[in-house]
């Protein structure tokens, strides 16, 4: 089973778990799935995805998006230097 949920998050399953995966572009542009959460039920997996999305514990951004943390650090360093 492979079900896209939101953005680059995909729900997959094995005989024992339902797995939330992040879809990433690997080498040569080949897409791959990187698991980040395991649940015993489908309902648990959906609830877990919603909680993670609402709390912001997992970044739902593309690989090529700019890193806002690094930009903030650079900006704060500029302010201190002036």
C-alpha positions as CSV (number, residue, x, y, z in Angstrom):
1,X,0.0,0.0,0.0
2,X,1.3,3.5,-0.9
3,X,-1.1,6.4,-0.2
4,X,0.0,10.1,-0.5
5,X,-1.3,12.1,2.4
6,X,0.0,15.7,2.4
7,X,2.7,17.5,0.5
8,X,5.6,15.0,0.4
9,X,4.3,12.6,3.1
10,X,3.3,9.1,2.0
11,X,1.6,6.4,4.1
12,X,2.9,2.9,3.5
13,X,2.4,-0.4,5.3
14,X,4.2,-3.7,6.0
15,X,2.7,-6.8,7.7
16,X,3.1,-5.2,11.2
17,X,3.0,-1.4,10.9
18,X,1.6,1.6,9.0
19,X,4.6,3.9,8.2
20,X,4.7,7.6,7.6
21,X,7.4,8.4,5.0
22,X,8.9,11.5,3.6
23,X,9.3,11.4,-0.1
24,X,12.7,12.8,-1.1
25,X,14.6,13.1,-4.4
26,X,17.7,10.9,-4.2
27,X,20.7,10.8,-6.4
28,X,20.0,11.2,-10.2
29,X,16.5,12.5,-9.4
30,X,15.2,9.1,-8.3
31,X,12.5,9.5,-5.6
32,X,12.8,7.5,-2.4
33,X,10.9,7.2,0.8
34,X,12.5,7.9,4.2
35,X,10.4,6.6,7.1
36,X,10.0,8.8,10.2
37,X,7.0,7.4,12.2
38,X,5.5,3.9,12.8
39,X,1.9,3.2,13.9
40,X,0.0,0.0,14.6
41,X,-3.3,1.3,13.0
42,X,-4.3,3.4,10.0
43,X,-6.2,5.8,12.4
44,X,-3.1,6.2,14.5
45,X,-1.0,7.0,11.5
46,X,-3.4,9.7,10.3
47,X,-3.7,11.2,13.8
48,X,0.0,11.1,14.2
49,X,0.4,12.9,10.8
50,X,-2.0,15.6,11.9
51,X,-0.3,16.1,15.3
52,X,3.1,16.4,13.7
53,X,1.8,18.8,11.1
54,X,0.0,21.0,13.6
55,X,2.9,21.1,16.1
56,X,5.5,21.7,13.4
57,X,7.8,18.9,14.7
58,X,8.4,17.8,11.1
59,X,9.2,20.2,8.3
60,X,6.9,19.7,5.4
61,X,9.1,21.6,2.9
62,X,10.8,20.6,-0.4
63,X,14.5,19.7,-0.3
64,X,15.4,22.8,-2.4
65,X,13.6,25.3,-0.1
66,X,15.8,27.9,1.5
67,X,16.8,27.3,5.1
68,X,15.1,30.0,7.2
69,X,17.1,29.1,10.3
70,X,20.4,29.9,8.6
71,X,18.9,33.1,7.1
72,X,17.8,34.2,10.6
73,X,21.3,33.5,12.1
74,X,23.0,35.5,9.3
75,X,20.6,38.4,9.8
76,X,21.2,38.4,13.6
77,X,24.9,38.4,13.1
78,X,24.7,41.4,10.8
79,X,22.8,43.3,13.5
80,X,25.4,42.5,16.1
81,X,28.3,43.5,13.9
82,X,26.8,47.0,13.0
